[in-house]
């Protein structure tokens, strides 16, 4: 199961990187989104997926799932959600101001 | 347990959030924001006093003991940096009161500056690596908004680049945390350090440490600084001063913390890499600072050079060089804020940042000119000012550890830094005056108060180094001997 999830994470990473390297702003944001999803899936599978019990600790529990990675993923998902929302607004505003969403035309450090 | 540790986070966060509700009362917002920065400063000074008498202060949040809960750990290094961050934010706020236009004042610039301060202080104080990530995101999110605030074409363009780079870096940070958690089974910095020390720093751990170095290299501008000059020259001057003083320094602080506390067992690999990256950063940054003829670009490249210089001391990792790094870090936060404020004022008065189009400002703005000259000397590390002591200690440590080439590179780049800032001074203040008094776009009076405040600190830190040094020495103790930090958190 972990191997399968690792492959899924790897696929998400590669497609994310591919999209980040493309020229359209919207595709780049999609790429970032896929990239962070890959991170989350990796974070989830890194400590083992099927442990045979819920992440609840009892006294002398024979088996339990480690709850910490899940707590981390929740936090990380919330952060990446807000970042995606902000970057979508930013991309829209940039498109309105510059009249283009092609990053090739947003190059350089010349001001004005 | 000590509740004062949480105040440097709590005050700017609560007051910053409350400012969102009084959007239309700009004057009231200004008063509250200045008060919040001062209150944070007072809290951090109290914290420094307690640490100097009682040692490292730890607050276990919610009463959960160390390896299980999230602690806030205030050692002397963190407390000093929190105090300096509050001073710098206060100065930038004062500058912003006079400088920032209506279009930004009405759109939450003050609350965002306070929340940025909260994120910065949190990154300094936290004792948990995932909590560090969260505070980094608090800081970065407010910096995204501050960078794009006002919505100029250049600002939007640079924010897009800045945000993409930082999201990728943050994702790598989470990956590194995941690896570290699967290796050590804990997120508490002190606990990680203990486990790494017990099990030995094997190849896998060292690889993770290099991944972390990449992440913080991106955030601090250590070698991977290609994004920095663009995004630091885009926002309006008070925001740029705040960024230059605080953002990269948080990355530097985390590199110091990680590689003295946790990954200090394989210095022949990690610290050698840090040294070479620092050397390359200094050389490339200095070349950039010399090459450009625009004030904002030159100053932005100066930020890069100083990051390289501080991490040179970290790579050497002796008592003297670490003390030098801490001292220089404090100096650099103040001096960078000062020179960005003054540089912003020059650009504002002249109406352009192209050096070839500015001339003879000293006739109309003598005080601004001499303050600029003073801060230029401080940046280069001329003796009575604060830059000198840090540079001296770092070089002393470097020479003692026989890193002669690095020492030579850092001396040479110091000269190049001096040249680049004096170039701004000579070109913009000397020569024929191109503007008549009537043509001046504005008075630079608003810059003088924060300028004097920071300049007094630069001079004071240099002359009063004897008084300040015991604090620096206490800050270096847990860096040289991580056992002190670990025992303080876990006992």
Interface residues (C-beta under 8 A of the other chain):
Chain A: X20 X25 X28 X32 X35 X36 X39 X42 X43 X46 X47 X68 X69 X72 X75 X76 X79 X80 X82 X83 X86 X87 X90 X91 X93 X94 X97 X98 X103 X106 X109 X111 X112
Chain B: X130 X133 X134 X137 X141 X144 X145 X148 X151 X153 X154 X156 X157 X159 X160 X161 X163 X164 X167 X168 X170 X171 X174 X175 X177 X178 X179 X181 X182 X187 X229 X230 X233 X234 X297
